Amino acid sequence: MTAVLVEVVAPFLAAALVFLTGKRAPRTIATIGVAGTAVAFLASWAVAGAALLGDLQPRAQAYVGIPAGAVSFDVAFRLDGLTALVGLLVTSVALAVQVYSIAYMRGDPRYRSYVAFVLLFTSAMLLVVTAVALVVLLVGW
């Protein structure tokens, strides 16, 4: 279940790091972008590998319970074969986009924000795929 958490959080942390780097060399920004997506890709392979080997028991893991007045909801992630497959698809496409855009976006003054937004989009898509609660799904949406 930790791999699902890493899969969702790694692109988000990489996006925050890209935003915090300032206007540095595009090579540093590209490295952070590809590394954040690659970590999520490897985590999704770990989840998909467990699903393919039959070691994956479908479940939902709650990490934080958030009270919202009379109603409370959990920040929880679903783990089953379908989320493993879709997570692998999302991270594969995101990694291909990050690697391809290094050469395509060369010299663009907005490359830093582009990389950060692709990372945020990747994290949001993974949040939508793995969310258990409707509120968490809407945050990803």
N, CA, C and O atoms as CSV, one atom per row, in Angstrom:
chain,resi,resn,atom,element,x,y,z
A,1,MET,N,N,0.811,-1.194,0.000
A,1,MET,CA,C,0.000,0.000,0.000
A,1,MET,C,C,0.849,1.250,0.000
A,1,MET,O,O,0.401,2.304,-0.452
A,2,THR,N,N,2.060,1.152,0.496
A,2,THR,CA,C,2.961,2.298,0.500
A,2,THR,C,C,3.315,2.711,-0.919
A,2,THR,O,O,3.526,3.894,-1.183
A,3,ALA,N,N,3.384,1.756,-1.834
A,3,ALA,CA,C,3.703,2.083,-3.224
A,3,ALA,C,C,2.633,2.971,-3.840
A,3,ALA,O,O,2.955,3.836,-4.655
A,4,VAL,N,N,1.374,2.783,-3.475
A,4,VAL,CA,C,0.301,3.634,-3.994
A,4,VAL,C,C,0.466,5.057,-3.470
A,4,VAL,O,O,0.261,6.019,-4.210
A,5,LEU,N,N,0.831,5.193,-2.216
A,5,LEU,CA,C,1.067,6.515,-1.643
A,5,LEU,C,C,2.250,7.193,-2.334
A,5,LEU,O,O,2.180,8.381,-2.647
A,6,VAL,N,N,3.315,6.467,-2.572
A,6,VAL,CA,C,4.478,7.018,-3.286
A,6,VAL,C,C,4.091,7.400,-4.702
A,6,VAL,O,O,4.520,8.436,-5.210
A,7,GLU,N,N,3.290,6.578,-5.334
A,7,GLU,CA,C,2.850,6.827,-6.707
A,7,GLU,C,C,2.093,8.147,-6.820
A,7,GLU,O,O,2.264,8.873,-7.799
A,8,VAL,N,N,1.268,8.463,-5.845
A,8,VAL,CA,C,0.461,9.685,-5.890
A,8,VAL,C,C,1.261,10.904,-5.437
A,8,VAL,O,O,1.120,11.982,-6.015
A,9,VAL,N,N,2.095,10.750,-4.418
A,9,VAL,CA,C,2.760,11.893,-3.796
A,9,VAL,C,C,4.038,12.313,-4.528
A,9,VAL,O,O,4.381,13.495,-4.506
A,10,ALA,N,N,4.746,11.397,-5.166
A,10,ALA,CA,C,6.027,11.726,-5.810
A,10,ALA,C,C,5.911,12.829,-6.869
A,10,ALA,O,O,6.716,13.759,-6.841
A,11,PRO,N,N,4.952,12.771,-7.800
A,11,PRO,CA,C,4.848,13.876,-8.760
A,11,PRO,C,C,4.478,15.205,-8.096
A,11,PRO,O,O,4.926,16.264,-8.534
A,12,PHE,N,N,3.661,15.148,-7.039
A,12,PHE,CA,C,3.286,16.370,-6.346
A,12,PHE,C,C,4.497,17.016,-5.681
A,12,PHE,O,O,4.683,18.229,-5.773
A,13,LEU,N,N,5.316,16.217,-5.016
A,13,LEU,CA,C,6.523,16.757,-4.379
A,13,LEU,C,C,7.514,17.276,-5.411
A,13,LEU,O,O,8.179,18.286,-5.181
A,14,ALA,N,N,7.617,16.595,-6.543
A,14,ALA,CA,C,8.506,17.071,-7.605
A,14,ALA,C,C,8.016,18.401,-8.169
A,14,ALA,O,O,8.823,19.274,-8.488
A,15,ALA,N,N,6.699,18.560,-8.294
A,15,ALA,CA,C,6.146,19.834,-8.781
A,15,ALA,C,C,6.444,20.949,-7.791
A,15,ALA,O,O,6.806,22.054,-8.197
A,16,ALA,N,N,6.298,20.678,-6.508
A,16,ALA,CA,C,6.631,21.687,-5.498
A,16,ALA,C,C,8.101,22.054,-5.568
A,16,ALA,O,O,8.456,23.224,-5.424
A,17,LEU,N,N,8.954,21.073,-5.787
A,17,LEU,CA,C,10.389,21.330,-5.905
A,17,LEU,C,C,10.701,22.155,-7.148
A,17,LEU,O,O,11.564,23.032,-7.103
A,18,VAL,N,N,10.023,21.892,-8.241
A,18,VAL,CA,C,10.218,22.678,-9.462
A,18,VAL,C,C,9.792,24.120,-9.234
A,18,VAL,O,O,10.479,25.047,-9.662
A,19,PHE,N,N,8.656,24.314,-8.559
A,19,PHE,CA,C,8.204,25.677,-8.269
A,19,PHE,C,C,9.178,26.407,-7.349
A,19,PHE,O,O,9.343,27.622,-7.462
A,20,LEU,N,N,9.821,25.682,-6.442
A,20,LEU,CA,C,10.738,26.304,-5.494
A,20,LEU,C,C,12.132,26.537,-6.051
A,20,LEU,O,O,12.902,27.287,-5.450
A,21,THR,N,N,12.486,25.929,-7.165
A,21,THR,CA,C,13.844,26.079,-7.698
A,21,THR,C,C,14.101,27.458,-8.270
A,21,THR,O,O,15.256,27.865,-8.388
A,22,GLY,N,N,13.071,28.176,-8.624
A,22,GLY,CA,C,13.282,29.480,-9.248
A,22,GLY,C,C,13.670,29.293,-10.694
A,22,GLY,O,O,13.446,28.236,-11.284
A,23,LYS,N,N,14.250,30.321,-11.251
A,23,LYS,CA,C,14.606,30.260,-12.666
A,23,LYS,C,C,16.026,29.723,-12.812
A,23,LYS,O,O,16.968,30.467,-13.085
A,24,ARG,N,N,16.151,28.432,-12.627
A,24,ARG,CA,C,17.449,27.779,-12.778
A,24,ARG,C,C,17.578,27.235,-14.182
A,24,ARG,O,O,16.732,27.471,-15.045
A,25,ALA,N,N,18.631,26.516,-14.388
A,25,ALA,CA,C,18.886,25.927,-15.702
A,25,ALA,C,C,17.780,24.939,-16.048
A,25,ALA,O,O,17.324,24.191,-15.184
A,26,PRO,N,N,17.347,24.930,-17.302
A,26,PRO,CA,C,16.300,23.987,-17.717
A,26,PRO,C,C,16.695,22.527,-17.507
A,26,PRO,O,O,15.829,21.668,-17.339
A,27,ARG,N,N,17.977,22.247,-17.515
A,27,ARG,CA,C,18.424,20.870,-17.318
A,27,ARG,C,C,18.087,20.376,-15.909
A,27,ARG,O,O,17.708,19.218,-15.731
A,28,THR,N,N,18.225,21.248,-14.914
A,28,THR,CA,C,17.868,20.886,-13.540
A,28,THR,C,C,16.372,20.650,-13.424
A,28,THR,O,O,15.933,19.695,-12.783
A,29,ILE,N,N,15.591,21.527,-14.048
A,29,ILE,CA,C,14.138,21.388,-14.008
A,29,ILE,C,C,13.706,20.109,-14.714
A,29,ILE,O,O,12.825,19.399,-14.230
A,30,ALA,N,N,14.318,19.812,-15.851
A,30,ALA,CA,C,13.988,18.588,-16.583
A,30,ALA,C,C,14.341,17.357,-15.762
A,30,ALA,O,O,13.595,16.377,-15.762
A,31,THR,N,N,15.457,17.397,-15.071
A,31,THR,CA,C,15.862,16.270,-14.235
A,31,THR,C,C,14.865,16.034,-13.115
A,31,THR,O,O,14.498,14.892,-12.838
A,32,ILE,N,N,14.427,17.099,-12.473
A,32,ILE,CA,C,13.445,16.964,-11.396
A,32,ILE,C,C,12.125,16.419,-11.947
A,32,ILE,O,O,11.507,15.546,-11.338
A,33,GLY,N,N,11.699,16.934,-13.096
A,33,GLY,CA,C,10.445,16.484,-13.695
A,33,GLY,C,C,10.465,15.019,-14.072
A,33,GLY,O,O,9.527,14.279,-13.775
A,34,VAL,N,N,11.528,14.604,-14.724
A,34,VAL,CA,C,11.634,13.198,-15.130
A,34,VAL,C,C,11.797,12.300,-13.910
A,34,VAL,O,O,11.236,11.205,-13.871
A,35,ALA,N,N,12.558,12.747,-12.917
A,35,ALA,CA,C,12.768,11.925,-11.723
A,35,ALA,C,C,11.470,11.732,-10.941
A,35,ALA,O,O,11.189,10.627,-10.476
A,36,GLY,N,N,10.682,12.788,-10.791
A,36,GLY,CA,C,9.412,12.663,-10.076
A,36,GLY,C,C,8.454,11.719,-10.776
A,36,GLY,O,O,7.774,10.917,-10.136
A,37,THR,N,N,8.406,11.822,-12.091
A,37,THR,CA,C,7.525,10.936,-12.853
A,37,THR,C,C,8.068,9.510,-12.866
A,37,THR,O,O,7.295,8.554,-12.824
A,38,ALA,N,N,9.378,9.361,-12.922
A,38,ALA,CA,C,9.977,8.023,-12.931
A,38,ALA,C,C,9.752,7.297,-11.608
A,38,ALA,O,O,9.528,6.087,-11.592
A,39,VAL,N,N,9.810,8.032,-10.502
A,39,VAL,CA,C,9.531,7.409,-9.200
A,39,VAL,C,C,8.090,6.902,-9.152
A,39,VAL,O,O,7.826,5.799,-8.674
A,40,ALA,N,N,7.162,7.720,-9.651
A,40,ALA,CA,C,5.761,7.291,-9.704
A,40,ALA,C,C,5.590,6.102,-10.643
A,40,ALA,O,O,4.809,5.193,-10.360
A,41,PHE,N,N,6.315,6.104,-11.754
A,41,PHE,CA,C,6.256,5.001,-12.714
A,41,PHE,C,C,6.757,3.703,-12.083
A,41,PHE,O,O,6.140,2.651,-12.252
A,42,LEU,N,N,7.869,3.774,-11.359
A,42,LEU,CA,C,8.406,2.576,-10.706
A,42,LEU,C,C,7.475,2.079,-9.597
A,42,LEU,O,O,7.315,0.873,-9.408
A,43,ALA,N,N,6.865,3.012,-8.870
A,43,ALA,CA,C,5.909,2.606,-7.834
A,43,ALA,C,C,4.683,1.949,-8.462
A,43,ALA,O,O,4.147,0.983,-7.918
A,44,SER,N,N,4.240,2.471,-9.606
A,44,SER,CA,C,3.087,1.850,-10.269
A,44,SER,C,C,3.447,0.477,-10.820
A,44,SER,O,O,2.596,-0.411,-10.860
A,45,TRP,N,N,4.684,0.290,-11.241
A,45,TRP,CA,C,5.125,-1.038,-11.668
A,45,TRP,C,C,5.145,-2.007,-10.495
A,45,TRP,O,O,4.828,-3.185,-10.656
A,46,ALA,N,N,5.516,-1.517,-9.318
A,46,ALA,CA,C,5.503,-2.381,-8.134
A,46,ALA,C,C,4.081,-2.828,-7.809
A,46,ALA,O,O,3.852,-3.991,-7.476
A,47,VAL,N,N,3.133,-1.906,-7.904
A,47,VAL,CA,C,1.729,-2.250,-7.636
A,47,VAL,C,C,1.201,-3.193,-8.720
A,47,VAL,O,O,0.535,-4.183,-8.417
A,48,ALA,N,N,1.504,-2.879,-9.986
A,48,ALA,CA,C,1.036,-3.732,-11.083
A,48,ALA,C,C,1.688,-5.112,-11.034
A,48,ALA,O,O,1.044,-6.115,-11.343
A,49,GLY,N,N,2.951,-5.165,-10.649
A,49,GLY,CA,C,3.632,-6.450,-10.516
A,49,GLY,C,C,2.988,-7.317,-9.446
A,49,GLY,O,O,2.826,-8.524,-9.629
A,50,ALA,N,N,2.622,-6.701,-8.333
A,50,ALA,CA,C,1.927,-7.451,-7.281
A,50,ALA,C,C,0.569,-7.933,-7.770
A,50,ALA,O,O,0.129,-9.026,-7.413
A,51,ALA,N,N,-0.100,-7.116,-8.590
A,51,ALA,CA,C,-1.403,-7.527,-9.130
A,51,ALA,C,C,-1.243,-8.685,-10.109
A,51,ALA,O,O,-2.049,-9.615,-10.109
A,52,LEU,N,N,-0.206,-8.630,-10.944
A,52,LEU,CA,C,0.018,-9.704,-11.921
A,52,LEU,C,C,0.424,-11.014,-11.265
A,52,LEU,O,O,0.065,-12.090,-11.741
A,53,LEU,N,N,1.170,-10.922,-10.175
A,53,LEU,CA,C,1.607,-12.132,-9.482
A,53,LEU,C,C,0.528,-12.707,-8.576
A,53,LEU,O,O,0.686,-13.802,-8.036
A,54,GLY,N,N,-0.556,-11.981,-8.410
A,54,GLY,CA,C,-1.627,-12.459,-7.548
A,54,GLY,C,C,-1.405,-12.162,-6.084
A,54,GLY,O,O,-2.148,-12.660,-5.239
A,55,ASP,N,N,-0.396,-11.359,-5.757
A,55,ASP,CA,C,-0.110,-11.022,-4.365
A,55,ASP,C,C,-0.919,-9.830,-3.871
A,55,ASP,O,O,-0.820,-9.447,-2.705
A,56,LEU,N,N,-1.713,-9.248,-4.751
A,56,LEU,CA,C,-2.439,-8.024,-4.419
A,56,LEU,C,C,-3.829,-8.365,-3.919
A,56,LEU,O,O,-4.632,-8.942,-4.651
A,57,GLN,N,N,-4.112,-8.013,-2.688
A,57,GLN,CA,C,-5.444,-8.183,-2.122
A,57,GLN,C,C,-6.186,-6.861,-2.261
A,57,GLN,O,O,-5.726,-5.848,-1.732
A,58,PRO,N,N,-7.327,-6.840,-2.961
A,58,PRO,CA,C,-8.072,-5.576,-3.116
A,58,PRO,C,C,-8.463,-5.005,-1.751
A,58,PRO,O,O,-9.063,-5.689,-0.923
A,59,ARG,N,N,-8.108,-3.740,-1.541
A,59,ARG,CA,C,-8.438,-3.098,-0.271
A,59,ARG,C,C,-8.340,-1.581,-0.419
A,59,ARG,O,O,-7.856,-1.068,-1.428
A,60,ALA,N,N,-8.801,-0.892,0.590
A,60,ALA,CA,C,-8.673,0.556,0.676
A,60,ALA,C,C,-7.951,0.868,1.980
A,60,ALA,O,O,-8.287,0.327,3.033
A,61,GLN,N,N,-6.969,1.733,1.898
A,61,GLN,CA,C,-6.176,2.096,3.071
A,61,GLN,C,C,-6.411,3.560,3.391
A,61,GLN,O,O,-6.129,4.430,2.567
A,62,ALA,N,N,-6.924,3.841,4.584
A,62,ALA,CA,C,-7.149,5.216,5.020
A,62,ALA,C,C,-5.892,5.715,5.730
A,62,ALA,O,O,-5.303,5.003,6.544
A,63,TYR,N,N,-5.496,6.925,5.419
A,63,TYR,CA,C,-4.317,7.512,6.048
A,63,TYR,C,C,-4.675,8.592,7.057
A,63,TYR,O,O,-4.064,8.668,8.123
A,64,VAL,N,N,-5.656,9.428,6.736
A,64,VAL,CA,C,-6.034,10.527,7.619
A,64,VAL,C,C,-7.551,10.639,7.628
A,64,VAL,O,O,-8.183,10.614,6.573
A,65,GLY,N,N,-8.131,10.761,8.803
A,65,GLY,CA,C,-9.556,11.047,8.907
A,65,GLY,C,C,-9.745,12.535,9.140
A,65,GLY,O,O,-9.180,13.087,10.084
A,66,ILE,N,N,-10.527,13.190,8.299
A,66,ILE,CA,C,-10.711,14.633,8.400
A,66,ILE,C,C,-12.153,14.916,8.795
A,66,ILE,O,O,-13.074,14.614,8.036
A,67,PRO,N,N,-12.359,15.500,9.988
A,67,PRO,CA,C,-13.727,15.855,10.379
A,67,PRO,C,C,-14.168,17.125,9.654
A,67,PRO,O,O,-13.411,18.093,9.568
A,68,ALA,N,N,-15.385,17.115,9.138
A,68,ALA,CA,C,-15.947,18.280,8.450
A,68,ALA,C,C,-17.340,18.527,9.012
A,68,ALA,O,O,-18.349,18.233,8.369
A,69,GLY,N,N,-17.374,19.065,10.208
A,69,GLY,CA,C,-18.655,19.277,10.872
A,69,GLY,C,C,-19.195,17.957,11.378
A,69,GLY,O,O,-18.499,17.214,12.070
A,70,ALA,N,N,-20.444,17.667,11.030
A,70,ALA,CA,C,-21.072,16.426,11.461
A,70,ALA,C,C,-20.617,15.235,10.626
A,70,ALA,O,O,-20.813,14.084,11.017
A,71,VAL,N,N,-20.011,15.515,9.479
A,71,VAL,CA,C,-19.563,14.464,8.572
A,71,VAL,C,C,-18.035,14.415,8.596
A,71,VAL,O,O,-17.376,15.450,8.700
A,72,SER,N,N,-17.491,13.241,8.503
A,72,SER,CA,C,-16.037,13.121,8.373
A,72,SER,C,C,-15.734,12.230,7.177
A,72,SER,O,O,-16.542,11.384,6.796
A,73,PHE,N,N,-14.581,12.428,6.602
A,73,PHE,CA,C,-14.171,11.585,5.479
A,73,PHE,C,C,-12.711,11.221,5.638
A,73,PHE,O,O,-11.949,11.910,6.317
A,74,ASP,N,N,-12.340,10.137,5.008
A,74,ASP,CA,C,-10.976,9.628,5.086
A,74,ASP,C,C,-10.226,9.951,3.812
A,74,ASP,O,O,-10.780,9.882,2.715
A,75,VAL,N,N,-8.956,10.305,3.966
A,75,VAL,CA,C,-8.069,10.377,2.817
A,75,VAL,C,C,-7.540,8.956,2.650
A,75,VAL,O,O,-6.628,8.525,3.354
A,76,ALA,N,N,-8.133,8.251,1.708
A,76,ALA,CA,C,-7.848,6.835,1.544
A,76,ALA,C,C,-7.601,6.531,0.075
A,76,ALA,O,O,-8.125,7.205,-0.812
A,77,PHE,N,N,-6.801,5.513,-0.163
A,77,PHE,CA,C,-6.478,5.100,-1.514
A,77,PHE,C,C,-6.933,3.672,-1.732
A,77,PHE,O,O,-6.777,2.822,-0.855
A,78,ARG,N,N,-7.497,3.405,-2.907
A,78,ARG,CA,C,-7.969,2.087,-3.288
A,78,ARG,C,C,-6.803,1.335,-3.947
A,78,ARG,O,O,-5.995,1.915,-4.672
A,79,LEU,N,N,-6.748,0.076,-3.680
A,79,LEU,CA,C,-5.711,-0.762,-4.256
A,79,LEU,C,C,-6.353,-2.036,-4.772
A,79,LEU,O,O,-6.773,-2.892,-3.994
A,80,ASP,N,N,-6.425,-2.154,-6.099
A,80,ASP,CA,C,-6.916,-3.377,-6.725
A,80,ASP,C,C,-6.298,-3.472,-8.114
A,80,ASP,O,O,-5.488,-2.625,-8.491
A,81,GLY,N,N,-6.665,-4.475,-8.863
A,81,GLY,CA,C,-6.064,-4.698,-10.173
A,81,GLY,C,C,-6.342,-3.590,-11.166
A,81,GLY,O,O,-5.464,-3.225,-11.949
A,82,LEU,N,N,-7.552,-3.048,-11.147
A,82,LEU,CA,C,-7.904,-1.989,-12.089
A,82,LEU,C,C,-7.138,-0.703,-11.797
A,82,LEU,O,O,-6.641,-0.057,-12.720
A,83,THR,N,N,-7.035,-0.324,-10.525
A,83,THR,CA,C,-6.265,0.878,-10.207
A,83,THR,C,C,-4.787,0.690,-10.518
A,83,THR,O,O,-4.105,1.643,-10.893
A,84,ALA,N,N,-4.290,-0.530,-10.364
A,84,ALA,CA,C,-2.896,-0.807,-10.716
A,84,ALA,C,C,-2.676,-0.628,-12.216
A,84,ALA,O,O,-1.678,-0.039,-12.631
A,85,LEU,N,N,-3.591,-1.126,-13.017
A,85,LEU,CA,C,-3.467,-1.015,-14.469
A,85,LEU,C,C,-3.583,0.433,-14.942
A,85,LEU,O,O,-2.777,0.889,-15.753
A,86,VAL,N,N,-4.574,1.148,-14.441
A,86,VAL,CA,C,-4.768,2.536,-14.859
A,86,VAL,C,C,-3.635,3.416,-14.342
A,86,VAL,O,O,-3.193,4.324,-15.046
A,87,GLY,N,N,-3.162,3.166,-13.133
A,87,GLY,CA,C,-2.008,3.908,-12.613
A,87,GLY,C,C,-0.767,3.697,-13.459
A,87,GLY,O,O,-0.002,4.631,-13.697
A,88,LEU,N,N,-0.570,2.474,-13.910
A,88,LEU,CA,C,0.556,2.187,-14.796
A,88,LEU,C,C,0.407,2.920,-16.120
A,88,LEU,O,O,1.388,3.434,-16.656
A,89,LEU,N,N,-0.792,2.973,-16.645
A,89,LEU,CA,C,-1.049,3.690,-17.893
A,89,LEU,C,C,-0.791,5.185,-17.727
A,89,LEU,O,O,-0.140,5.797,-18.573
A,90,VAL,N,N,-1.291,5.773,-16.655
A,90,VAL,CA,C,-1.119,7.208,-16.414
A,90,VAL,C,C,0.362,7.557,-16.270
A,90,VAL,O,O,0.831,8.519,-16.879
A,91,THR,N,N,1.094,6.792,-15.478
A,91,THR,CA,C,2.502,7.115,-15.262
A,91,THR,C,C,3.344,6.843,-16.504
A,91,THR,O,O,4.332,7.539,-16.737
A,92,SER,N,N,2.975,5.850,-17.301
A,92,SER,CA,C,3.711,5.587,-18.548
A,92,SER,C,C,3.582,6.757,-19.514
A,92,SER,O,O,4.575,7.211,-20.083
A,93,VAL,N,N,2.368,7.241,-19.697
A,93,VAL,CA,C,2.144,8.368,-20.603
A,93,VAL,C,C,2.815,9.627,-20.057
A,93,VAL,O,O,3.414,10.391,-20.814
A,94,ALA,N,N,2.716,9.841,-18.750
A,94,ALA,CA,C,3.323,11.036,-18.151
A,94,ALA,C,C,4.843,11.010,-18.287
A,94,ALA,O,O,5.459,12.043,-18.549
A,95,LEU,N,N,5.446,9.848,-18.112
A,95,LEU,CA,C,6.899,9.747,-18.269
A,95,LEU,C,C,7.302,9.997,-19.717
A,95,LEU,O,O,8.303,10.667,-19.972
A,96,ALA,N,N,6.540,9.470,-20.663
A,96,ALA,CA,C,6.834,9.717,-22.077
A,96,ALA,C,C,6.697,11.205,-22.404
A,96,ALA,O,O,7.511,11.748,-23.151
A,97,VAL,N,N,5.689,11.861,-21.860
A,97,VAL,CA,C,5.501,13.297,-22.100
A,97,VAL,C,C,6.659,14.086,-21.510
A,97,VAL,O,O,7.170,15.002,-22.154
A,98,GLN,N,N,7.078,13.751,-20.308
A,98,GLN,CA,C,8.184,14.488,-19.681
A,98,GLN,C,C,9.485,14.325,-20.470
A,98,GLN,O,O,10.214,15.295,-20.679
A,99,VAL,N,N,9.769,13.106,-20.902
A,99,VAL,CA,C,11.015,12.867,-21.643
A,99,VAL,C,C,10.963,13.542,-23.017
A,99,VAL,O,O,11.939,14.164,-23.437
A,100,TYR,N,N,9.840,13.425,-23.712
A,100,TYR,CA,C,9.718,14.026,-25.042
A,100,TYR,C,C,9.772,15.544,-24.983
A,100,TYR,O,O,10.335,16.181,-25.873
A,101,SER,N,N,9.195,16.123,-23.949
A,101,SER,CA,C,9.104,17.582,-23.894
A,101,SER,C,C,10.435,18.251,-23.584
A,101,SER,O,O,10.556,19.466,-23.745
A,102,ILE,N,N,11.425,17.504,-23.149
A,102,ILE,CA,C,12.740,18.107,-22.894
A,102,ILE,C,C,13.277,18.738,-24.171
A,102,ILE,O,O,13.724,19.885,-24.153
A,103,ALA,N,N,13.239,18.010,-25.266
A,103,ALA,CA,C,13.738,18.550,-26.534
A,103,ALA,C,C,12.706,19.453,-27.196
A,103,ALA,O,O,13.066,20.446,-27.828
A,104,TYR,N,N,11.437,19.120,-27.058
A,104,TYR,CA,C,10.392,19.882,-27.740
A,104,TYR,C,C,10.259,21.286,-27.165
A,104,TYR,O,O,10.029,22.242,-27.907
A,105,MET,N,N,10.401,21.416,-25.856
A,105,MET,CA,C,10.218,22.708,-25.194
A,105,MET,C,C,11.540,23.448,-24.981
A,105,MET,O,O,11.580,24.423,-24.230
A,106,ARG,N,N,12.604,23.011,-25.615
A,106,ARG,CA,C,13.914,23.643,-25.442
A,106,ARG,C,C,13.846,25.120,-25.809
A,106,ARG,O,O,13.366,25.485,-26.882
A,107,GLY,N,N,14.327,25.951,-24.915
A,107,GLY,CA,C,14.367,27.374,-25.169
A,107,GLY,C,C,13.095,28.122,-24.816
A,107,GLY,O,O,13.061,29.349,-24.909
A,108,ASP,N,N,12.051,27.417,-24.416
A,108,ASP,CA,C,10.803,28.088,-24.054
A,108,ASP,C,C,10.956,28.717,-22.669
A,108,ASP,O,O,11.380,28.041,-21.731
A,109,PRO,N,N,10.621,29.987,-22.529
A,109,PRO,CA,C,10.787,30.639,-21.217
A,109,PRO,C,C,9.825,30.117,-20.152
A,109,PRO,O,O,10.049,30.353,-18.965
A,110,ARG,N,N,8.774,29.424,-20.537
A,110,ARG,CA,C,7.795,28.900,-19.579
A,110,ARG,C,C,7.978,27.412,-19.323
A,110,ARG,O,O,7.043,26.745,-18.879
A,111,TYR,N,N,9.144,26.889,-19.590
A,111,TYR,CA,C,9.378,25.454,-19.430
A,111,TYR,C,C,9.209,25.020,-17.972
A,111,TYR,O,O,8.687,23.938,-17.703
A,112,ARG,N,N,9.642,25.847,-17.049
A,112,ARG,CA,C,9.543,25.503,-15.626
A,112,ARG,C,C,8.087,25.303,-15.214
A,112,ARG,O,O,7.762,24.314,-14.557
A,113,SER,N,N,7.219,26.218,-15.587
A,113,SER,CA,C,5.805,26.076,-15.225
A,113,SER,C,C,5.168,24.905,-15.975
A,113,SER,O,O,4.279,24.243,-15.440
A,114,TYR,N,N,5.610,24.645,-17.202
A,114,TYR,CA,C,5.088,23.507,-17.958
A,114,TYR,C,C,5.385,22.197,-17.233
A,114,TYR,O,O,4.499,21.358,-17.067
A,115,VAL,N,N,6.627,22.026,-16.805
A,115,VAL,CA,C,7.016,20.793,-16.113
A,115,VAL,C,C,6.235,20.647,-14.817
A,115,VAL,O,O,5.755,19.560,-14.495
A,116,ALA,N,N,6.107,21.734,-14.077
A,116,ALA,CA,C,5.381,21.675,-12.813
A,116,ALA,C,C,3.914,21.337,-13.036
A,116,ALA,O,O,3.342,20.557,-12.275
A,117,PHE,N,N,3.295,21.908,-14.063
A,117,PHE,CA,C,1.882,21.633,-14.313
A,117,PHE,C,C,1.659,20.206,-14.804
A,117,PHE,O,O,0.645,19.596,-14.466
A,118,VAL,N,N,2.575,19.668,-15.585
A,118,VAL,CA,C,2.446,18.269,-16.003
A,118,VAL,C,C,2.587,17.348,-14.791
A,118,VAL,O,O,1.879,16.346,-14.688
A,119,LEU,N,N,3.492,17.681,-13.882
A,119,LEU,CA,C,3.637,16.888,-12.664
A,119,LEU,C,C,2.380,16.975,-11.797
A,119,LEU,O,O,1.922,15.964,-11.265
A,120,LEU,N,N,1.823,18.174,-11.653
A,120,LEU,CA,C,0.593,18.324,-10.880
A,120,LEU,C,C,-0.567,17.573,-11.524
A,120,LEU,O,O,-1.378,16.957,-10.832
A,121,PHE,N,N,-0.641,17.626,-12.851
A,121,PHE,CA,C,-1.691,16.898,-13.559
A,121,PHE,C,C,-1.540,15.390,-13.352
A,121,PHE,O,O,-2.530,14.687,-13.150
A,122,THR,N,N,-0.315,14.903,-13.402
A,122,THR,CA,C,-0.057,13.478,-13.178
A,122,THR,C,C,-0.496,13.065,-11.779
A,122,THR,O,O,-1.156,12.041,-11.605
A,123,SER,N,N,-0.128,13.862,-10.786
A,123,SER,CA,C,-0.517,13.554,-9.415
A,123,SER,C,C,-2.031,13.602,-9.248
A,123,SER,O,O,-2.603,12.763,-8.551
A,124,ALA,N,N,-2.684,14.570,-9.878
A,124,ALA,CA,C,-4.139,14.673,-9.789
A,124,ALA,C,C,-4.827,13.490,-10.465
A,124,ALA,O,O,-5.817,12.972,-9.949
A,125,MET,N,N,-4.313,13.063,-11.604
A,125,MET,CA,C,-4.898,11.903,-12.280
A,125,MET,C,C,-4.757,10.645,-11.423
A,125,MET,O,O,-5.687,9.843,-11.340
A,126,LEU,N,N,-3.614,10.473,-10.795
A,126,LEU,CA,C,-3.427,9.315,-9.925
A,126,LEU,C,C,-4.318,9.410,-8.697
A,126,LEU,O,O,-4.774,8.386,-8.186
A,127,LEU,N,N,-4.572,10.615,-8.218
A,127,LEU,CA,C,-5.485,10.787,-7.097
A,127,LEU,C,C,-6.906,10.418,-7.499
A,127,LEU,O,O,-7.629,9.797,-6.720
A,128,VAL,N,N,-7.308,10.792,-8.699
A,128,VAL,CA,C,-8.639,10.432,-9.190
A,128,VAL,C,C,-8.761,8.916,-9.329
A,128,VAL,O,O,-9.794,8.340,-8.989
A,129,VAL,N,N,-7.729,8.284,-9.819
A,129,VAL,CA,C,-7.761,6.834,-10.041
A,129,VAL,C,C,-7.832,6.064,-8.728
A,129,VAL,O,O,-8.539,5.060,-8.635
A,130,THR,N,N,-7.107,6.523,-7.716
A,130,THR,CA,C,-6.988,5.743,-6.483
A,130,THR,C,C,-7.894,6.210,-5.356
A,130,THR,O,O,-7.930,5.564,-4.308
A,131,ALA,N,N,-8.629,7.309,-5.527
A,131,ALA,CA,C,-9.437,7.878,-4.440
A,131,ALA,C,C,-10.579,6.937,-4.050
A,131,ALA,O,O,-11.186,6.274,-4.891
A,132,VAL,N,N,-10.843,6.907,-2.763
A,132,VAL,CA,C,-11.962,6.139,-2.244
A,132,VAL,C,C,-13.132,7.076,-1.954
A,132,VAL,O,O,-14.262,6.792,-2.351
A,133,ALA,N,N,-12.875,8.180,-1.272
A,133,ALA,CA,C,-13.922,9.134,-0.903
A,133,ALA,C,C,-14.190,10.096,-2.063
A,133,ALA,O,O,-13.285,10.455,-2.816
A,134,LEU,N,N,-15.436,10.496,-2.184
A,134,LEU,CA,C,-15.826,11.427,-3.249
A,134,LEU,C,C,-15.129,12.767,-3.098
A,134,LEU,O,O,-14.772,13.393,-4.097
A,135,VAL,N,N,-14.930,13.217,-1.869
A,135,VAL,CA,C,-14.274,14.498,-1.633
A,135,VAL,C,C,-12.834,14.446,-2.133
A,135,VAL,O,O,-12.363,15.404,-2.746
A,136,VAL,N,N,-12.138,13.359,-1.885
A,136,VAL,CA,C,-10.758,13.210,-2.360
A,136,VAL,C,C,-10.727,13.133,-3.881
A,136,VAL,O,O,-9.820,13.683,-4.505
A,137,LEU,N,N,-11.689,12.468,-4.481
A,137,LEU,CA,C,-11.775,12.400,-5.930
A,137,LEU,C,C,-11.978,13.798,-6.511
A,137,LEU,O,O,-11.377,14.134,-7.532
A,138,LEU,N,N,-12.805,14.603,-5.883
A,138,LEU,CA,C,-13.036,15.956,-6.374
A,138,LEU,C,C,-11.789,16.839,-6.212
A,138,LEU,O,O,-11.566,17.730,-7.032
A,139,VAL,N,N,-10.993,16.617,-5.199
A,139,VAL,CA,C,-9.725,17.343,-5.070
A,139,VAL,C,C,-8.823,16.998,-6.248
A,139,VAL,O,O,-8.188,17.883,-6.822
A,140,GLY,N,N,-8.763,15.737,-6.609
A,140,GLY,CA,C,-7.975,15.334,-7.770
A,140,GLY,C,C,-8.549,15.843,-9.068
A,140,GLY,O,O,-7.808,16.163,-9.997
A,141,TRP,N,N,-9.856,15.920,-9.141
A,141,TRP,CA,C,-10.507,16.394,-10.355
A,141,TRP,C,C,-10.223,17.861,-10.553
A,141,TRP,O,O,-10.686,18.454,-11.528
